[in-house]
């Protein structure tokens, strides 16, 4: 017998209600998913020897957190018609999960895990929702293996790569109010924006999802013009993260013309207000750091150095993978350390196509 603990986690939802319709329009801002072993999240399962608990085991779980923002002027949901959410995994994700852990643990109706969510959301307010699915344990319990033993790292990596292959469905009472393909948000940018920038750059790249951070800007920088001639073919995609994304910074037609014609830049996403904390440049030509150290991350040589200036401490990293060359500047502090920077780079390398 398993002892299942359901713990409340957080997800922020917001609904924008158009004046011409009573059906709210929902904007999904952020989604994260991770495979994690955390007692405070999942609780523990008692391993039984007859009627006696022999041992408590912390399971490994697949955990989702979703963030949305409410700009509507009305409350959504109430005690009679509460806001509800459901995660509908793709056939590919179900197949990978079944092969990895031996059964479809993503069946929402037979929830083997936990979830939480507010039934109503106030106008301009926030709420948090999340859910987790129990996958198994990394502990070999021998004849007492009452919960599945996790498979090899290779199999778990397959699940890691497919974890966003699902659709989030939101309802109020019996009415569906929104659905989102999570793959659109898995790379930190709406899929159509990401694809446009990749096409302009001429190579593929990864924009990792990062808890408590949002992308505030995605732009392209083009080769300079000299005497009306393009010099070289170096293109750079620029992605900037912030920890508090504000409203969109509106540009006049004159400002847009200045950016596109004189500065040879084009905004594809944003720019939104917010302090820039991570700046990532992806180029179609190889980058390199001067006077840098080198470390191996996922088998790739990564150059790095640290700079201290008046505005703070910064970590600079450069590496090349496939046909994409990355140069990333992180603001380093107590809340985002050099270890976090390495983990960010690891996510890029493990998710590169």
Secondary structure, DSSP 4 states (H G I P E B T S, - for coil): -----------B--EEEPTT-SSEEE-EEEEEEEEEE-HHHH--EEEEETTEEEEEE--EEEEEEEEE----SS-B--SSS-EEEEEEE-HHHHHHHHHHHSS-TT-GGG-SEEEE--S-B-TT----EEEEEEEEBSS--GGG--SPBP--HHHHHHHHHHTT-EEEEEEETTEEEEEEEGGGTTTSS-HHHHHHHHHHHTS-------TT-EEEEEEEEPPPEETTEE-----EEEEEEESS---B----HHHHHIIIIIS-EEEEEEPBSS---EEEEEESS----TT-EEEEETTEEEEEEEEEETTEEEEEEEEEETTEEEEEEEEESSSS-HHHHHHHHHHHHHH--
